[in-house]
């Protein structure tokens, strides 16, 4: 195991470390500041970015920061649902027994949101992988969260998905929904300096203060991953596995290149 070879107390690039040892990149800082604004403003938020760019990671941190006595979080991890299934999923997330008809579930959901509002509790609904959401559901979302003739916002709705979600929302049919979006942030990935800081900080979390990755190794990791966290973790981990196997205390660019070839990280 490479952890032992490099004197690490755990695998610093495992998925389990993401929230516990989170790195505050510019993407993270910018997205969190906008989420804080949305928390006060309420309404619709849009978070987009390529796979592995840090969207889910940041949303987890945001959810963990919420006071459970003041916020009710409903997380919908799949968006490839029919309209009826979406209503049922949302009702179930609020702890309701879904009605059989759409109109009844609509009223049921609005009533529970108003009930939370009366208790000074704000519902936070997060729809992940929203690039797959149907136009019919997008139409209904605007109506579900329409209160007092569209003059009040009693909940937060966050759509999180890949960049094609922006294309879908830019269609003329969704003009009314777009006008309700008060948060819009697109993840760009780490820059080169952040990539180095991220790798160094992860190693330090595992009690490693040695310089394991050379500058050319960092450069190749950055250029191969576009600064996307998931790919950085995968390539850094594979490089260390290969380095330990070959008894290399230092990870250089040549070793990263071979690790990259093994896992096809650029595909």
C-alpha positions as MATLAB code, in Angstrom:
seq = 'XXXXXXXXXXXXXXXXXXXXXXXXXXXXXXXXXXXXXXXXXXXXXXXXXXXXXXXXXXXXXXXXXXXXXXXXXXXXXXXXXXXXXXXXXXXXXXXXXXXXXXXXXXXXXXXXXXXXXXXXXXXXXXXXXXXXXXXXXXXXXXXXXXXXXXXXXXXXXXXXXXXXXXXXXXXXXXXXXXXXXXXXXXXXXXXXXXXXXXXXXXXXXXXXXXXXXXXXXXXXXXXXXXXXXXXXXXXXXXXXXXXXXXXXXXXXXXXXXXXXXXXXXXX';
ca = [
       0.000    0.000    0.000;
       1.471    3.361   -1.018;
       0.333    5.006    2.258;
       2.917    3.035    4.214;
       5.685    3.577    1.663;
       5.274    7.367    1.712;
       4.631    7.548    5.466;
       1.014    8.672    5.133;
      -1.570    8.086    7.852;
      -4.304    7.586    5.233;
      -4.966    7.948    1.514;
      -5.143   11.750    1.081;
      -6.784   11.507   -2.327;
      -9.718    9.290   -1.391;
     -13.273   10.533   -1.846;
     -13.904   10.321    1.897;
     -11.457   13.188    2.480;
     -13.303   15.687    0.289;
     -15.490   17.362    2.917;
     -13.408   16.613    6.015;
     -10.240   18.134    4.525;
     -11.789   20.500    2.015;
      -9.578   22.835    0.036;
     -10.926   26.344   -0.475;
     -10.282   27.013   -4.139;
     -11.512   30.144   -5.906;
     -14.384   28.085   -7.306;
     -15.304   27.019   -3.784;
     -15.037   30.545   -2.355;
     -17.018   32.149   -5.172;
     -19.748   29.491   -5.149;
     -20.098   29.536   -1.356;
     -20.405   33.326   -1.267;
     -23.180   33.137   -3.843;
     -24.906   30.328   -1.950;
     -24.803   32.461    1.191;
     -26.460   35.251   -0.779;
     -29.098   32.808   -2.018;
     -29.668   31.647    1.550;
     -30.672   35.185    2.522;
     -32.462   36.085   -0.711;
     -34.182   32.725   -1.307;
     -35.344   31.705   -4.759;
     -33.643   29.733   -7.536;
     -29.938   28.954   -7.854;
     -27.973   27.438  -10.735;
     -24.635   25.649  -10.240;
     -22.953   24.241  -13.349;
     -19.642   22.702  -14.346;
     -18.029   19.680  -15.919;
     -17.991   16.339  -14.059;
     -15.520   16.317  -11.179;
     -15.115   20.100  -11.050;
     -16.264   20.353   -7.423;
     -20.004   21.087   -7.614;
     -21.223   18.282   -5.352;
     -18.279   18.796   -2.994;
     -19.176   22.469   -2.530;
     -22.884   21.759   -2.123;
     -22.093   19.200    0.601;
     -20.089   21.835    2.444;
     -22.947   24.315    2.055;
     -25.504   21.820    3.377;
     -23.235   20.945    6.309;
     -23.053   24.647    7.188;
     -26.832   24.975    7.517;
     -28.481   24.987   10.933;
     -30.820   21.950   10.900;
     -33.230   23.854   13.151;
     -33.601   26.565   10.511;
     -33.351   24.653    7.225;
     -34.980   21.531    5.827;
     -32.842   19.991    3.076;
     -34.364   17.791    0.380;
     -31.783   16.250   -1.941;
     -32.886   14.752   -5.260;
     -29.891   12.868   -6.730;
     -31.543   11.804   -9.975;
     -33.365   13.972  -12.477;
     -34.258   11.357  -15.102;
     -37.763   11.150  -13.677;
     -41.253   11.580  -15.010;
     -43.183   14.564  -13.703;
     -45.248   12.318  -11.421;
     -42.161   10.551  -10.088;
     -40.538   13.920   -9.416;
     -43.561   15.070   -7.416;
     -43.511   11.809   -5.458;
     -39.769   12.112   -4.781;
     -40.207   15.691   -3.580;
     -43.185   14.780   -1.384;
     -41.263   11.884    0.119;
     -38.308   14.178    0.807;
     -40.582   16.333    2.945;
     -41.735   13.249    4.851;
     -45.150   13.227    3.204;
     -47.204   10.328    1.918;
     -47.593   11.247   -1.765;
     -51.108   11.701   -3.094;
     -52.207    9.881   -6.219;
     -52.975   12.871   -8.412;
     -50.515   15.528   -9.553;
     -52.775   18.414   -8.543;
     -53.104   16.980   -5.032;
     -49.338   16.530   -4.685;
     -48.838   20.082   -5.941;
     -51.046   21.442   -3.168;
     -49.454   19.048   -0.672;
     -45.954   20.334   -1.473;
     -46.970   23.994   -1.396;
     -48.752   23.490    1.925;
     -45.731   21.872    3.564;
     -43.450   24.671    2.324;
     -45.847   27.226    3.834;
     -45.943   25.184    7.040;
     -42.146   25.270    7.311;
     -42.193   29.000    6.592;
     -44.643   29.573    9.455;
     -42.117   27.856   11.743;
     -39.246   30.022   10.420;
     -37.740   27.007    8.675;
     -36.564   27.404    5.080;
     -36.788   24.392    2.752;
     -33.662   23.847    0.620;
     -34.280   21.642   -2.417;
     -31.214   20.472   -4.348;
     -31.662   18.747   -7.702;
     -28.417   17.062   -8.778;
     -27.520   15.964  -12.316;
     -30.110   18.511  -13.456;
     -28.844   18.462  -17.056;
     -31.099   15.433  -17.510;
     -34.223   17.102  -16.164;
     -37.189   17.224  -18.528;
     -38.722   20.423  -19.854;
     -41.999   19.440  -18.209;
     -40.400   19.306  -14.767;
     -38.658   22.640  -15.344;
     -42.041   24.151  -16.199;
     -43.591   22.738  -13.041;
     -40.742   23.892  -10.787;
     -41.554   27.491  -11.604;
     -45.187   26.885  -10.647;
     -44.528   24.839   -7.496;
     -42.460   27.643   -5.981;
     -44.878   30.402   -6.992;
     -46.367   31.920   -3.827;
     -48.606   34.969   -3.356;
     -48.840   35.584   -7.101;
     -45.063   35.195   -7.477;
     -44.236   37.935   -4.952;
     -42.726   35.733   -2.209;
     -39.849   33.246   -1.991;
     -40.275   30.741    0.807;
     -37.672   28.186   -0.264;
     -34.313   27.677   -1.943;
     -34.181   25.585   -5.096;
     -30.708   24.732   -6.401;
     -30.259   23.101   -9.797;
     -26.816   21.530  -10.120;
     -25.624   19.993  -13.353;
     -23.234   19.902  -16.265;
     -22.835   22.839  -18.630;
     -25.496   21.633  -21.076;
     -28.048   22.623  -18.427;
     -27.338   26.261  -19.336;
     -28.185   25.540  -22.977;
     -31.452   23.939  -21.938;
     -32.434   26.858  -19.710;
     -31.592   29.374  -22.438;
     -34.472   28.134  -24.548;
     -37.244   30.660  -25.025;
     -39.720   28.350  -23.300;
     -37.840   28.765  -20.005;
     -37.591   32.563  -20.035;
     -39.874   32.886  -16.993;
     -37.793   30.358  -15.044;
     -34.518   32.085  -15.964;
     -35.836   35.360  -14.615;
     -36.222   33.740  -11.197;
     -32.597   32.596  -10.989;
     -30.791   34.762   -8.425;
     -27.618   32.644   -8.257;
     -25.705   31.498  -11.318;
     -22.181   30.120  -10.963;
     -20.149   27.930  -13.311;
     -17.176   25.949  -11.964;
     -13.941   26.412  -13.887;
     -11.583   23.994  -12.092;
      -8.376   24.747  -10.183;
      -5.661   26.844  -11.783;
      -2.050   25.605  -11.818;
      -1.069   27.242   -8.527;
      -4.200   25.939   -6.838;
      -3.473   22.440   -8.135;
      -0.082   22.520   -6.413;
      -1.588   23.942   -3.218;
      -4.348   21.340   -3.266;
      -1.984   18.378   -3.628;
       0.354   19.770   -0.960;
      -2.500   20.415    1.474;
      -3.912   16.926    0.993;
      -0.518   15.369    1.715;
      -0.114   17.516    4.836;
      -3.507   16.311    6.088;
      -2.055   12.793    5.954;
       0.973   13.961    8.006;
       3.345   14.273    5.073;
       5.531   17.387    4.972;
       7.938   16.113    2.332;
       7.953   17.298   -1.288;
       6.767   14.176   -3.075;
       5.545   15.653   -6.371;
       8.071   17.596   -8.455;
       7.086   20.782  -10.289;
       6.967   19.007  -13.642;
       4.715   16.354  -12.086;
       2.331   19.058  -10.839;
       2.409   20.726  -14.259;
       1.436   17.487  -15.979;
      -1.296   16.709  -13.448;
      -2.782   20.156  -14.013;
      -2.637   20.026  -17.811;
      -4.016   16.481  -17.903;
      -6.963   17.144  -15.585;
      -7.932   20.750  -16.430;
      -7.839   21.352  -12.696;
     -10.844   19.125  -11.988;
     -10.667   17.728   -8.471;
     -11.892   14.220   -9.203;
      -9.318   13.731  -11.961;
      -6.551   15.282   -9.843;
      -7.321   12.841   -7.035;
      -7.348    9.884   -9.398;
      -4.116   10.784  -11.181;
      -2.244   11.735   -7.997;
      -3.308    8.499   -6.312;
      -2.348    6.345   -9.302;
       1.014    8.124   -9.545;
       1.748    7.339   -5.898;
       0.693    3.721   -6.325;
       3.072    3.414   -9.272;
       5.809    5.290   -7.409;
       5.571    2.985   -4.396;
       5.595   -0.062   -6.653;
       8.835    1.167   -8.256;
      10.354    2.386   -4.965;
      10.375    6.018   -6.122;
      10.255    8.412   -3.161;
       9.722   11.341   -5.532;
       6.978   11.519   -8.159;
       8.242   13.195  -11.341;
       6.577   14.067  -14.632;
       7.657   10.868  -16.350;
       6.010    8.762  -13.660;
       2.803   10.839  -13.817;
       2.771   10.398  -17.602;
       2.866    6.619  -17.229;
       0.177    6.711  -14.544;
      -1.952    8.855  -16.839;
      -1.548    6.325  -19.651;
      -2.672    3.540  -17.326;
      -5.966    5.214  -16.428;
      -6.689    7.252  -19.599;
      -7.286   10.345  -17.458;
      -7.569   12.679  -20.446;
     -10.503   10.861  -22.027;
];
